[in-house]
Every structure is written in structure tokens, then in C-alpha cells.
Amino acid sequence: MRDLIRAVTQLAADHEFTAFQNDLVRHAYQALGQGYSSNENEVQLVTGLVKSLRGNSHGPLSVFADKIHGTASWVEFDYMDKPTTKELGDMAVITTVTRQRERLFQRLCVIQNKKRGPTGWAVDQEQLYLLKNFPPFAGNKGIFKNCRDVAFRNESGCLGAYGLLHARGEMVFASGPLVAELLRGRKSLPESDVALVEATIGPFSHQVGGAFPFGGPSCRIHPREWFHLCEMFAHEFGWPFLFGHGVGRWLGNAVFGRDLYDFVRLWTQLNIGEVTYAFGEVANAPVDAFANVLLRRIGLGDVFDMPSDQFAELEFESEMGILALHFDVGRME
């Protein structure tokens, strides 16, 4: 991971990278603003958002994005003691780091977008249960059709999340567990409760869990090895970088972003979603396989080497927007 940390060091001080982030935000605001002006629904807003970010790049960073048209991915699972069927989500956000064709790091977040209504955001309790807990599910329609006993681990608490859309084209990012805590059984989430989150955790504390998601059990790294890794990075890059303005803002585990600026910065600084691959190992096999299916569908299958996995032969049917950031650290050497 030394190559990744070295690349992050360079990008953290790169004003052109900041300009790249700001351009993405500008495109996103324009797309959502136009969508709201035309009174578009969630599907149309997601389509416009995804298309607006497609093809943007800066040096080693490239955005691949597409809105797949087809059958929405519905899955069957037990909502407590009751069988139910719900949509998995309408957008997937993926970050992949490679060294040329060699994969170094990957993470995935499945997002359900919701437009704000008169009293707030209406949240379906059964779908929230799915995006928070990821109980074993079977495919009903879409990408997981004919699959049974699919089990996703959600160790980050941010494999599932919500995009809370509101006029005039703004988006709040919130993880499934955070939305569940805010709702506490209610059917609608008022905007005042979302504002309370920012006031409680602060503008920079939304990277819950601190720097580096690698220390958790999903990456199978021993605490002693993790300490030596931190020590090595500290000697090379300095302690202030590790826990201050450098990696402290990168490679975290974000559960909340107040607006599109937060969302884009968190995503492009590798903070969003469940870690599926790191340290040369698949950390969360079914989730990693799902992410790779999505990446193949939008054309990254020929860009870097992907393993043949349990979902590789699935026929892709979905009504899902896919935002993928590819970061090739080999282009910074």
C-alpha cells in the first residue's frame, strides 16, 4: 500500500486535484438543479447526475459512469419475521485503486436516493432494514435473478446508504445505520434532524472510524502489523500527515456528508463504502464480486485485471446508476 499512500500524499497537495473535485461538484449541481426545475423524479435525477459526471478525469483519476436501463434489482429477504421484496438501490458508488492492471484497493456503497417531500424524506422501513443490515436475500428481478442465499457483510456500516435530495438540487449523504438512528421507527425524516447531525458530529467528523479502514477485521491485518505499517508511514511521510491534514482526510469510513461538496470530496478521497479488496486480499467476497459485475458492465473489465468470481456469469439486468472512480497510482510514478 506504500504506492497508494505516496499517491495520496501528492494528491493532497495538488491544487489541480482540488479543481477536479470542484468541477465534479459543479456538474452535479447543474444536473440536479436542472432536474428539479423540470420536476423530475428520483430515477430521472439519478440519470442526470450520473451522466453529468461521466468522462471527467485528472491525471491518474478517471470517472466511469453509466445509467443502466432495464429491470430494477428487487431482492427477497426476511424483514424480521416477515418475507418481503424490495429494490436493492438505485445507485452504486465504487472506488478502485490500481497500479496499471494490478488492483490494490476497492470499495462499494449501494445508495437509495429520495426526494424530499412536504414533511421530509419518506423512508420505507423494509428497504432501510435491507440497507442497514443486509440480511441474506434471493434475487427476484434484475441482476440477482435466480440467485439464492446471497449474504453481504456490512462491517463498515456504510455498504448501504441514502442520497437525500432536496431543492434546489442538493444532496445529503447518510449511511443506512445513521438514517435508522435518526428515524427511530418514524416513516419520515425531517430536514431539521439532518441538520442536527452536522451540529452534533461537526463538519470534519463525518469520517467516523478515523483514518484507514484497513485495521478492521474485513482486511485481516493483525494489530501488530497495523502498528508497524503506521510507524513506517509516519517515518516516510510524517506523523502530522497520518493523523492531521493528510491521510486523516483520506481512506476513512464516512457515514455522513451534508451536501454535494462533502459527497464528492469523500468519494474522490476514498472514504465511502465497504472495503472489498485491500492488502492483496479479497476482504468481502460477495460484495467484491457484485462490485466487479458493475464495473464490467460500464467498461472497466478491460482496464484492469478482475478475478473470475461467483457473479461473473450473471446476465446484467438493472435500473441502477453507477458512479465509479478509477485511480491508477502507476500513472504517478
ZAZALUM-976653 format. One record per residue (C-alpha): residue in three letters; x, y, z. Coordinates in pm, 1 decimal, always signed. Layout:
<finu res="ALA" c1="X" c2="Y" c3="Z"/>
...
***
This chain:
<finu res="MET" c1="+0.0" c2="+0.0" c3="+0.0"/>
<finu res="ARG" c1="+305.2" c2="+227.5" c3="+3.4"/>
<finu res="ASP" c1="+230.4" c2="+329.0" c3="-357.3"/>
<finu res="LEU" c1="-122.0" c2="+430.8" c3="-261.8"/>
<finu res="ILE" c1="-7.5" c2="+638.3" c3="+37.0"/>
<finu res="ARG" c1="+260.6" c2="+807.8" c3="-174.4"/>
<finu res="ALA" c1="-1.5" c2="+890.3" c3="-439.5"/>
<finu res="VAL" c1="-241.5" c2="+1023.0" c3="-176.2"/>
<finu res="THR" c1="+38.0" c2="+1241.6" c3="-40.0"/>
<finu res="GLN" c1="+85.5" c2="+1400.2" c3="-379.4"/>
<finu res="LEU" c1="-285.9" c2="+1449.9" c3="-446.8"/>
<finu res="ALA" c1="-345.5" c2="+1603.5" c3="-102.5"/>
<finu res="ALA" c1="-111.5" c2="+1887.9" c3="-202.0"/>
<finu res="ASP" c1="-225.2" c2="+1911.4" c3="-565.5"/>
<finu res="HIS" c1="-432.5" c2="+2223.2" c3="-640.5"/>
<finu res="GLU" c1="-533.8" c2="+2073.3" c3="-976.6"/>
<finu res="PHE" c1="-689.5" c2="+1779.6" c3="-790.7"/>
<finu res="THR" c1="-896.4" c2="+2027.0" c3="-588.4"/>
<finu res="ALA" c1="-1003.1" c2="+2189.1" c3="-915.2"/>
<finu res="PHE" c1="-1105.3" c2="+1843.7" c3="-1043.8"/>
<finu res="GLN" c1="-1321.5" c2="+1789.8" c3="-734.3"/>
<finu res="ASN" c1="-1479.7" c2="+2133.2" c3="-774.3"/>
<finu res="ASP" c1="-1558.7" c2="+2059.9" c3="-1140.1"/>
<finu res="LEU" c1="-1737.2" c2="+1738.6" c3="-1040.0"/>
<finu res="VAL" c1="-1941.1" c2="+1930.9" c3="-782.9"/>
<finu res="ARG" c1="-2031.2" c2="+2195.9" c3="-1040.5"/>
<finu res="HIS" c1="-2150.2" c2="+1933.7" c3="-1289.8"/>
<finu res="ALA" c1="-2352.9" c2="+1759.1" c3="-1018.5"/>
<finu res="TYR" c1="-2523.7" c2="+2080.1" c3="-907.0"/>
<finu res="GLN" c1="-2609.0" c2="+2170.6" c3="-1266.6"/>
<finu res="ALA" c1="-2762.5" c2="+1828.1" c3="-1332.8"/>
<finu res="LEU" c1="-2969.1" c2="+1816.0" c3="-1013.7"/>
<finu res="GLY" c1="-3069.7" c2="+2181.2" c3="-1043.8"/>
<finu res="GLN" c1="-3199.3" c2="+2127.3" c3="-1397.3"/>
<finu res="GLY" c1="-3376.0" c2="+1812.8" c3="-1283.1"/>
<finu res="TYR" c1="-3554.4" c2="+1995.7" c3="-1004.0"/>
<finu res="SER" c1="-3652.4" c2="+2276.4" c3="-1239.9"/>
<finu res="SER" c1="-3818.2" c2="+2011.6" c3="-1461.1"/>
<finu res="ASN" c1="-3981.0" c2="+1841.2" c3="-1159.8"/>
<finu res="GLU" c1="-3802.9" c2="+1510.9" c3="-1232.9"/>
<finu res="ASN" c1="-3849.6" c2="+1202.9" c3="-1016.1"/>
<finu res="GLU" c1="-3569.8" c2="+1013.3" c3="-838.5"/>
<finu res="VAL" c1="-3489.0" c2="+788.5" c3="-1135.7"/>
<finu res="GLN" c1="-3458.5" c2="+1085.4" c3="-1370.4"/>
<finu res="LEU" c1="-3248.7" c2="+1281.3" c3="-1120.5"/>
<finu res="VAL" c1="-3007.8" c2="+989.0" c3="-1076.3"/>
<finu res="THR" c1="-2982.2" c2="+950.7" c3="-1454.1"/>
<finu res="GLY" c1="-2891.8" c2="+1316.8" c3="-1494.9"/>
<finu res="LEU" c1="-2643.1" c2="+1309.6" c3="-1206.3"/>
<finu res="VAL" c1="-2460.2" c2="+1004.6" c3="-1341.9"/>
<finu res="LYS" c1="-2442.6" c2="+1139.9" c3="-1696.8"/>
<finu res="SER" c1="-2309.5" c2="+1474.4" c3="-1573.1"/>
<finu res="LEU" c1="-2003.6" c2="+1312.3" c3="-1410.0"/>
<finu res="ARG" c1="-1916.3" c2="+1064.1" c3="-1685.9"/>
<finu res="GLY" c1="-1578.8" c2="+1111.2" c3="-1852.8"/>
<finu res="ASN" c1="-1428.9" c2="+1361.2" c3="-1607.9"/>
<finu res="SER" c1="-1062.4" c2="+1297.5" c3="-1529.9"/>
<finu res="HIS" c1="-749.1" c2="+1438.0" c3="-1369.9"/>
<finu res="GLY" c1="-411.8" c2="+1271.6" c3="-1421.4"/>
<finu res="PRO" c1="-440.9" c2="+922.4" c3="-1268.2"/>
<finu res="LEU" c1="-810.3" c2="+968.5" c3="-1178.9"/>
<finu res="SER" c1="-1095.0" c2="+886.2" c3="-1417.6"/>
<finu res="VAL" c1="-1470.3" c2="+880.6" c3="-1362.2"/>
<finu res="PHE" c1="-1661.0" c2="+599.4" c3="-1532.9"/>
<finu res="ALA" c1="-2035.3" c2="+638.8" c3="-1504.1"/>
<finu res="ASP" c1="-2346.2" c2="+499.5" c3="-1666.6"/>
<finu res="LYS" c1="-2717.2" c2="+464.6" c3="-1606.1"/>
<finu res="ILE" c1="-2820.1" c2="+109.8" c3="-1687.4"/>
<finu res="HIS" c1="-3172.9" c2="+79.2" c3="-1822.9"/>
<finu res="GLY" c1="-3363.6" c2="-240.1" c3="-1760.2"/>
<finu res="THR" c1="-3535.7" c2="-417.6" c3="-1473.3"/>
<finu res="ALA" c1="-3478.1" c2="-277.4" c3="-1125.8"/>
<finu res="SER" c1="-3292.4" c2="-516.4" c3="-894.8"/>
<finu res="TRP" c1="-3551.9" c2="-647.0" c3="-649.8"/>
<finu res="VAL" c1="-3448.4" c2="-888.9" c3="-376.9"/>
<finu res="GLU" c1="-3642.2" c2="-1110.0" c3="-137.5"/>
<finu res="PHE" c1="-3547.6" c2="-1125.2" c3="+231.2"/>
<finu res="ASP" c1="-3699.8" c2="-1162.3" c3="+576.5"/>
<finu res="TYR" c1="-3797.0" c2="-833.0" c3="+737.1"/>
<finu res="MET" c1="-3770.1" c2="-957.6" c3="+1093.8"/>
<finu res="ASP" c1="-4018.7" c2="-1247.6" c3="+1075.8"/>
<finu res="LYS" c1="-4197.3" c2="-1142.4" c3="+754.9"/>
<finu res="PRO" c1="-4084.3" c2="-1223.5" c3="+397.2"/>
<finu res="THR" c1="-4072.3" c2="-913.1" c3="+179.8"/>
<finu res="THR" c1="-3939.0" c2="-790.2" c3="-154.7"/>
<finu res="LYS" c1="-3763.9" c2="-455.5" c3="-203.5"/>
<finu res="GLU" c1="-3536.6" c2="-275.7" c3="-450.3"/>
<finu res="LEU" c1="-3169.3" c2="-310.0" c3="-360.3"/>
<finu res="GLY" c1="-3089.9" c2="+51.2" c3="-451.6"/>
<finu res="ASP" c1="-3087.5" c2="+289.7" c3="-746.9"/>
<finu res="MET" c1="-2719.8" c2="+392.9" c3="-745.6"/>
<finu res="ALA" c1="-2383.7" c2="+227.4" c3="-675.3"/>
<finu res="VAL" c1="-2069.8" c2="+425.3" c3="-589.4"/>
<finu res="ILE" c1="-1739.2" c2="+243.1" c3="-642.2"/>
<finu res="THR" c1="-1375.9" c2="+343.4" c3="-595.0"/>
<finu res="THR" c1="-1096.4" c2="+127.1" c3="-736.6"/>
<finu res="VAL" c1="-723.7" c2="+187.5" c3="-698.7"/>
<finu res="THR" c1="-480.9" c2="+4.9" c3="-929.0"/>
<finu res="ARG" c1="-115.7" c2="+3.0" c3="-1028.5"/>
<finu res="GLN" c1="-159.4" c2="-26.2" c3="-1405.0"/>
<finu res="ARG" c1="-362.5" c2="-350.6" c3="-1432.8"/>
<finu res="GLU" c1="-298.5" c2="-470.9" c3="-1076.2"/>
<finu res="ARG" c1="-580.7" c2="-398.8" c3="-833.4"/>
<finu res="LEU" c1="-471.6" c2="-253.4" c3="-497.0"/>
<finu res="PHE" c1="-787.9" c2="-132.4" c3="-324.1"/>
<finu res="GLN" c1="-1164.8" c2="-123.7" c3="-380.8"/>
<finu res="ARG" c1="-1482.4" c2="-25.1" c3="-201.7"/>
<finu res="LEU" c1="-1855.7" c2="-14.4" c3="-280.1"/>
<finu res="CYS" c1="-2162.0" c2="+168.8" c3="-149.0"/>
<finu res="VAL" c1="-2521.7" c2="+97.3" c3="-261.1"/>
<finu res="ILE" c1="-2735.6" c2="+411.1" c3="-240.6"/>
<finu res="GLN" c1="-3110.3" c2="+468.6" c3="-247.8"/>
<finu res="ASN" c1="-3198.8" c2="+823.4" c3="-349.2"/>
<finu res="LYS" c1="-3504.4" c2="+1000.5" c3="-205.3"/>
<finu res="LYS" c1="-3661.7" c2="+1334.2" c3="-292.7"/>
<finu res="ARG" c1="-3769.4" c2="+1549.1" c3="-1.9"/>
<finu res="GLY" c1="-4146.8" c2="+1576.5" c3="+38.0"/>
<finu res="PRO" c1="-4353.6" c2="+1838.0" c3="+224.5"/>
<finu res="THR" c1="-4264.7" c2="+1695.8" c3="+567.1"/>
<finu res="GLY" c1="-3922.8" c2="+1548.6" c3="+491.9"/>
<finu res="TRP" c1="-3789.5" c2="+1232.5" c3="+329.7"/>
<finu res="ALA" c1="-4024.5" c2="+933.0" c3="+327.4"/>
<finu res="VAL" c1="-3821.4" c2="+621.7" c3="+408.6"/>
<finu res="ASP" c1="-3952.9" c2="+269.0" c3="+357.3"/>
<finu res="GLN" c1="-3876.0" c2="+79.0" c3="+678.9"/>
<finu res="GLU" c1="-3828.0" c2="-252.3" c3="+499.7"/>
<finu res="GLN" c1="-3579.2" c2="-115.6" c3="+249.1"/>
<finu res="LEU" c1="-3398.0" c2="+65.7" c3="+531.0"/>
<finu res="TYR" c1="-3374.8" c2="-267.6" c3="+713.3"/>
<finu res="LEU" c1="-3212.0" c2="-411.9" c3="+399.1"/>
<finu res="LEU" c1="-2962.2" c2="-127.7" c3="+352.3"/>
<finu res="LYS" c1="-2870.5" c2="-126.4" c3="+721.6"/>
<finu res="ASN" c1="-2847.1" c2="-499.5" c3="+795.6"/>
<finu res="PHE" c1="-2814.2" c2="-678.5" c3="+459.6"/>
<finu res="PRO" c1="-2992.1" c2="-997.1" c3="+571.0"/>
<finu res="PRO" c1="-2949.1" c2="-1298.4" c3="+338.6"/>
<finu res="PHE" c1="-3150.4" c2="-1237.7" c3="+23.2"/>
<finu res="ALA" c1="-3259.1" c2="-1400.5" c3="-300.5"/>
<finu res="GLY" c1="-3293.4" c2="-1233.1" c3="-637.7"/>
<finu res="ASN" c1="-3645.7" c2="-1161.4" c3="-758.7"/>
<finu res="LYS" c1="-3581.2" c2="-935.3" c3="-1059.2"/>
<finu res="GLY" c1="-3274.0" c2="-771.1" c3="-1206.6"/>
<finu res="ILE" c1="-2909.4" c2="-852.8" c3="-1154.2"/>
<finu res="PHE" c1="-2954.4" c2="-1117.7" c3="-882.5"/>
<finu res="LYS" c1="-3236.6" c2="-1301.3" c3="-1059.2"/>
<finu res="ASN" c1="-3221.3" c2="-1676.2" c3="-977.8"/>
<finu res="CYS" c1="-2956.3" c2="-1621.1" c3="-704.0"/>
<finu res="ARG" c1="-3027.5" c2="-1764.8" c3="-359.8"/>
<finu res="ASP" c1="-2880.7" c2="-1713.2" c3="-12.1"/>
<finu res="VAL" c1="-2670.7" c2="-1410.5" c3="-105.3"/>
<finu res="ALA" c1="-2505.9" c2="-1277.3" c3="+210.9"/>
<finu res="PHE" c1="-2331.8" c2="-937.3" c3="+215.5"/>
<finu res="ARG" c1="-2126.5" c2="-835.9" c3="+521.7"/>
<finu res="ASN" c1="-2161.3" c2="-469.4" c3="+619.4"/>
<finu res="GLU" c1="-1862.9" c2="-427.2" c3="+851.1"/>
<finu res="SER" c1="-1813.3" c2="-59.9" c3="+764.7"/>
<finu res="GLY" c1="-2176.0" c2="+27.4" c3="+840.7"/>
<finu res="CYS" c1="-2176.8" c2="+204.4" c3="+503.2"/>
<finu res="LEU" c1="-2235.0" c2="-65.1" c3="+243.1"/>
<finu res="GLY" c1="-2587.7" c2="+77.4" c3="+219.0"/>
<finu res="ALA" c1="-2672.7" c2="+448.1" c3="+230.4"/>
<finu res="TYR" c1="-2920.6" c2="+715.6" c3="+123.3"/>
<finu res="GLY" c1="-2893.8" c2="+1017.1" c3="-103.4"/>
<finu res="LEU" c1="-3140.5" c2="+1264.5" c3="+45.8"/>
<finu res="LEU" c1="-3227.4" c2="+1501.8" c3="-239.2"/>
<finu res="HIS" c1="-3385.1" c2="+1840.5" c3="-192.0"/>
<finu res="ALA" c1="-3441.2" c2="+2165.7" c3="-381.6"/>
<finu res="ARG" c1="-3266.1" c2="+2335.4" c3="-548.1"/>
<finu res="GLY" c1="-3063.7" c2="+2031.8" c3="-642.3"/>
<finu res="GLU" c1="-2879.6" c2="+1944.2" c3="-322.0"/>
<finu res="MET" c1="-2796.1" c2="+1600.9" c3="-180.7"/>
<finu res="VAL" c1="-2725.4" c2="+1481.4" c3="+172.6"/>
<finu res="PHE" c1="-2531.1" c2="+1154.1" c3="+203.6"/>
<finu res="ALA" c1="-2617.8" c2="+934.9" c3="+504.8"/>
<finu res="SER" c1="-2541.5" c2="+572.2" c3="+583.7"/>
<finu res="GLY" c1="-2821.8" c2="+322.1" c3="+646.0"/>
<finu res="PRO" c1="-2746.2" c2="+286.2" c3="+1020.7"/>
<finu res="LEU" c1="-2738.9" c2="+665.1" c3="+1061.8"/>
<finu res="VAL" c1="-3075.8" c2="+706.1" c3="+888.0"/>
<finu res="ALA" c1="-3221.1" c2="+428.2" c3="+1106.2"/>
<finu res="GLU" c1="-3097.1" c2="+603.3" c3="+1420.3"/>
<finu res="LEU" c1="-3245.3" c2="+936.4" c3="+1307.8"/>
<finu res="LEU" c1="-3582.3" c2="+784.0" c3="+1215.8"/>
<finu res="ARG" c1="-3631.2" c2="+568.1" c3="+1526.5"/>
<finu res="GLY" c1="-3932.7" c2="+397.2" c3="+1371.1"/>
<finu res="ARG" c1="-4088.2" c2="+705.6" c3="+1209.6"/>
<finu res="LYS" c1="-4190.1" c2="+697.1" c3="+842.3"/>
<finu res="SER" c1="-4044.9" c2="+1036.5" c3="+751.1"/>
<finu res="LEU" c1="-3715.9" c2="+1209.6" c3="+825.6"/>
<finu res="PRO" c1="-3746.6" c2="+1588.1" c3="+875.3"/>
<finu res="GLU" c1="-3469.8" c2="+1816.0" c3="+747.5"/>
<finu res="SER" c1="-3419.8" c2="+1956.3" c3="+1097.8"/>
<finu res="ASP" c1="-3296.8" c2="+1615.9" c3="+1216.9"/>
<finu res="VAL" c1="-3040.0" c2="+1603.1" c3="+936.7"/>
<finu res="ALA" c1="-2913.6" c2="+1948.6" c3="+1035.5"/>
<finu res="LEU" c1="-2880.0" c2="+1818.7" c3="+1392.0"/>
<finu res="VAL" c1="-2636.1" c2="+1552.4" c3="+1272.2"/>
<finu res="GLU" c1="-2398.3" c2="+1816.2" c3="+1138.9"/>
<finu res="ALA" c1="-2426.2" c2="+2017.4" c3="+1458.9"/>
<finu res="THR" c1="-2356.5" c2="+1705.7" c3="+1668.4"/>
<finu res="ILE" c1="-2066.8" c2="+1543.0" c3="+1484.5"/>
<finu res="GLY" c1="-1912.4" c2="+1857.1" c3="+1333.0"/>
<finu res="PRO" c1="-1812.1" c2="+1942.6" c3="+977.9"/>
<finu res="PHE" c1="-1498.7" c2="+1725.4" c3="+974.7"/>
<finu res="SER" c1="-1604.0" c2="+1434.1" c3="+1197.3"/>
<finu res="HIS" c1="-1813.5" c2="+1262.1" c3="+934.7"/>
<finu res="GLN" c1="-1521.5" c2="+1025.8" c3="+874.9"/>
<finu res="VAL" c1="-1632.2" c2="+804.2" c3="+1160.2"/>
<finu res="GLY" c1="-1368.1" c2="+548.4" c3="+1250.0"/>
<finu res="GLY" c1="-1067.6" c2="+770.7" c3="+1177.6"/>
<finu res="ALA" c1="-806.3" c2="+724.7" c3="+910.8"/>
<finu res="PHE" c1="-761.4" c2="+396.9" c3="+729.0"/>
<finu res="PRO" c1="-1034.5" c2="+131.9" c3="+712.0"/>
<finu res="PHE" c1="-766.0" c2="-136.3" c3="+684.0"/>
<finu res="GLY" c1="-740.7" c2="-207.1" c3="+1055.6"/>
<finu res="GLY" c1="-1080.9" c2="-375.4" c3="+1077.6"/>
<finu res="PRO" c1="-1147.5" c2="-747.9" c3="+1055.6"/>
<finu res="SER" c1="-1258.5" c2="-720.5" c3="+694.1"/>
<finu res="CYS" c1="-897.7" c2="-672.8" c3="+585.4"/>
<finu res="ARG" c1="-746.1" c2="-948.0" c3="+803.4"/>
<finu res="ILE" c1="-446.4" c2="-744.9" c3="+917.3"/>
<finu res="HIS" c1="-304.2" c2="-815.8" c3="+1262.1"/>
<finu res="PRO" c1="-298.2" c2="-517.0" c3="+1504.9"/>
<finu res="ARG" c1="+80.5" c2="-553.8" c3="+1543.1"/>
<finu res="GLU" c1="+123.6" c2="-543.1" c3="+1165.2"/>
<finu res="TRP" c1="-107.6" c2="-241.9" c3="+1151.6"/>
<finu res="PHE" c1="+103.8" c2="-57.1" c3="+1412.5"/>
<finu res="HIS" c1="+425.3" c2="-127.8" c3="+1221.5"/>
<finu res="LEU" c1="+258.1" c2="-9.4" c3="+900.0"/>
<finu res="CYS" c1="+158.2" c2="+319.7" c3="+1063.5"/>
<finu res="GLU" c1="+509.5" c2="+359.9" c3="+1203.3"/>
<finu res="MET" c1="+659.4" c2="+302.6" c3="+858.9"/>
<finu res="PHE" c1="+428.7" c2="+559.9" c3="+700.6"/>
<finu res="ALA" c1="+499.5" c2="+807.2" c3="+980.4"/>
<finu res="HIS" c1="+875.0" c2="+784.3" c3="+922.3"/>
<finu res="GLU" c1="+832.9" c2="+835.2" c3="+547.6"/>
<finu res="PHE" c1="+553.7" c2="+1092.4" c3="+540.3"/>
<finu res="GLY" c1="+545.0" c2="+1231.3" c3="+896.8"/>
<finu res="TRP" c1="+300.5" c2="+1186.5" c3="+1185.4"/>
<finu res="PRO" c1="+110.2" c2="+1508.5" c3="+1104.3"/>
<finu res="PHE" c1="+27.8" c2="+1363.0" c3="+765.3"/>
<finu res="LEU" c1="-105.4" c2="+1037.7" c3="+910.6"/>
<finu res="PHE" c1="-335.5" c2="+1194.7" c3="+1167.9"/>
<finu res="GLY" c1="-371.5" c2="+1552.5" c3="+1054.4"/>
<finu res="HIS" c1="-436.1" c2="+1709.3" c3="+718.3"/>
<finu res="GLY" c1="-317.6" c2="+1419.2" c3="+502.8"/>
<finu res="VAL" c1="-446.5" c2="+1064.8" c3="+540.6"/>
<finu res="GLY" c1="-673.2" c2="+1193.7" c3="+817.7"/>
<finu res="ARG" c1="-895.2" c2="+1320.2" c3="+534.7"/>
<finu res="TRP" c1="-840.5" c2="+1015.3" c3="+311.8"/>
<finu res="LEU" c1="-918.0" c2="+643.5" c3="+338.0"/>
<finu res="GLY" c1="-1157.9" c2="+689.9" c3="+627.9"/>
<finu res="ASN" c1="-1507.2" c2="+549.9" c3="+676.2"/>
<finu res="ALA" c1="-1758.0" c2="+824.7" c3="+602.1"/>
<finu res="VAL" c1="-2120.0" c2="+789.4" c3="+712.9"/>
<finu res="PHE" c1="-2243.0" c2="+1145.2" c3="+653.2"/>
<finu res="GLY" c1="-2195.4" c2="+1430.8" c3="+407.7"/>
<finu res="ARG" c1="-2402.9" c2="+1747.7" c3="+442.4"/>
<finu res="ASP" c1="-2401.0" c2="+1846.1" c3="+73.0"/>
<finu res="LEU" c1="-2261.5" c2="+1764.6" c3="-270.9"/>
<finu res="TYR" c1="-1924.5" c2="+1917.7" c3="-183.1"/>
<finu res="ASP" c1="-1894.4" c2="+1674.1" c3="+108.4"/>
<finu res="PHE" c1="-2009.8" c2="+1379.9" c3="-102.5"/>
<finu res="VAL" c1="-1769.8" c2="+1441.2" c3="-392.2"/>
<finu res="ARG" c1="-1472.3" c2="+1503.0" c3="-163.6"/>
<finu res="LEU" c1="-1545.6" c2="+1194.9" c3="+44.8"/>
<finu res="TRP" c1="-1587.3" c2="+978.8" c3="-265.4"/>
<finu res="THR" c1="-1278.7" c2="+1103.2" c3="-451.1"/>
<finu res="GLN" c1="-1068.4" c2="+1079.2" c3="-132.0"/>
<finu res="LEU" c1="-1160.6" c2="+709.1" c3="-99.0"/>
<finu res="ASN" c1="-1376.7" c2="+744.4" c3="+211.1"/>
<finu res="ILE" c1="-1711.7" c2="+597.1" c3="+103.6"/>
<finu res="GLY" c1="-1836.1" c2="+239.7" c3="+120.4"/>
<finu res="GLU" c1="-1745.1" c2="-111.9" c3="+226.3"/>
<finu res="VAL" c1="-1384.7" c2="-216.9" c3="+162.7"/>
<finu res="THR" c1="-1397.1" c2="-518.5" c3="-69.1"/>
<finu res="TYR" c1="-1029.2" c2="-554.8" c3="-160.3"/>
<finu res="ALA" c1="-706.7" c2="-445.9" c3="+15.1"/>
<finu res="PHE" c1="-357.8" c2="-572.9" c3="+104.1"/>
<finu res="GLY" c1="-367.0" c2="-819.8" c3="-185.2"/>
<finu res="GLU" c1="-676.0" c2="-997.2" c3="-49.8"/>
<finu res="VAL" c1="-1046.5" c2="-1000.6" c3="-120.0"/>
<finu res="ALA" c1="-1189.1" c2="-867.5" c3="+204.7"/>
<finu res="ASN" c1="-1560.3" c2="-923.9" c3="+141.2"/>
<finu res="ALA" c1="-1602.9" c2="-1179.0" c3="-137.2"/>
<finu res="PRO" c1="-1974.1" c2="-1149.0" c3="-233.4"/>
<finu res="VAL" c1="-1965.7" c2="-768.3" c3="-218.6"/>
<finu res="ASP" c1="-1641.8" c2="-760.8" c3="-418.6"/>
<finu res="ALA" c1="-1795.9" c2="-991.3" c3="-679.8"/>
<finu res="PHE" c1="-2100.5" c2="-764.2" c3="-707.0"/>
<finu res="ALA" c1="-1880.7" c2="-455.8" c3="-748.0"/>
<finu res="ASN" c1="-1685.5" c2="-629.4" c3="-1024.4"/>
<finu res="VAL" c1="-2005.9" c2="-716.3" c3="-1211.9"/>
<finu res="LEU" c1="-2099.1" c2="-346.5" c3="-1207.0"/>
<finu res="LEU" c1="-1751.3" c2="-240.2" c3="-1317.2"/>
<finu res="ARG" c1="-1753.3" c2="-485.1" c3="-1608.5"/>
<finu res="ARG" c1="-2091.7" c2="-354.5" c3="-1715.7"/>
<finu res="ILE" c1="-1963.5" c2="+3.2" c3="-1752.3"/>
<finu res="GLY" c1="-1646.3" c2="-95.1" c3="-1936.8"/>
<finu res="LEU" c1="-1374.3" c2="-133.0" c3="-1672.7"/>
<finu res="GLY" c1="-1337.6" c2="-506.8" c3="-1729.7"/>
<finu res="ASP" c1="-1068.3" c2="-437.0" c3="-1989.9"/>
<finu res="VAL" c1="-897.0" c2="-159.9" c3="-1792.1"/>
<finu res="PHE" c1="-753.4" c2="-370.4" c3="-1508.2"/>
<finu res="ASP" c1="-744.2" c2="-734.3" c3="-1402.3"/>
<finu res="MET" c1="-1053.3" c2="-864.0" c3="-1222.6"/>
<finu res="PRO" c1="-1094.3" c2="-1210.6" c3="-1074.7"/>
<finu res="SER" c1="-1347.9" c2="-1457.7" c3="-1205.7"/>
<finu res="ASP" c1="-1598.0" c2="-1477.1" c3="-921.6"/>
<finu res="GLN" c1="-1939.2" c2="-1605.6" c3="-822.9"/>
<finu res="PHE" c1="-2138.9" c2="-1340.8" c3="-1012.3"/>
<finu res="ALA" c1="-1913.6" c2="-1314.3" c3="-1319.2"/>
<finu res="GLU" c1="-2156.5" c2="-1500.8" c3="-1545.4"/>
<finu res="LEU" c1="-2468.7" c2="-1315.3" c3="-1435.4"/>
<finu res="GLU" c1="-2673.7" c2="-1150.1" c3="-1704.8"/>
<finu res="PHE" c1="-2682.1" c2="-782.3" c3="-1613.4"/>
<finu res="GLU" c1="-3035.2" c2="-652.0" c3="-1574.4"/>
<finu res="SER" c1="-3074.0" c2="-345.1" c3="-1360.1"/>
<finu res="GLU" c1="-3218.5" c2="+4.6" c3="-1336.6"/>
<finu res="MET" c1="-2919.2" c2="+141.1" c3="-1149.3"/>
<finu res="GLY" c1="-2686.7" c2="+437.5" c3="-1186.4"/>
<finu res="ILE" c1="-2319.0" c2="+351.2" c3="-1143.6"/>
<finu res="LEU" c1="-2050.9" c2="+601.0" c3="-1041.1"/>
<finu res="ALA" c1="-1700.0" c2="+454.0" c3="-1049.4"/>
<finu res="LEU" c1="-1374.1" c2="+631.4" c3="-975.4"/>
<finu res="HIS" c1="-1060.8" c2="+460.4" c3="-1111.6"/>
<finu res="PHE" c1="-733.6" c2="+575.4" c3="-953.4"/>
<finu res="ASP" c1="-421.4" c2="+436.1" c3="-1126.7"/>
<finu res="VAL" c1="-127.8" c2="+512.1" c3="-895.4"/>
<finu res="GLY" c1="+104.6" c2="+373.5" c3="-1164.9"/>
<finu res="ARG" c1="+49.8" c2="+692.3" c3="-1361.1"/>
<finu res="MET" c1="+207.0" c2="+894.7" c3="-1077.7"/>
<finu res="GLU" c1="+535.7" c2="+702.0" c3="-1070.3"/>
***
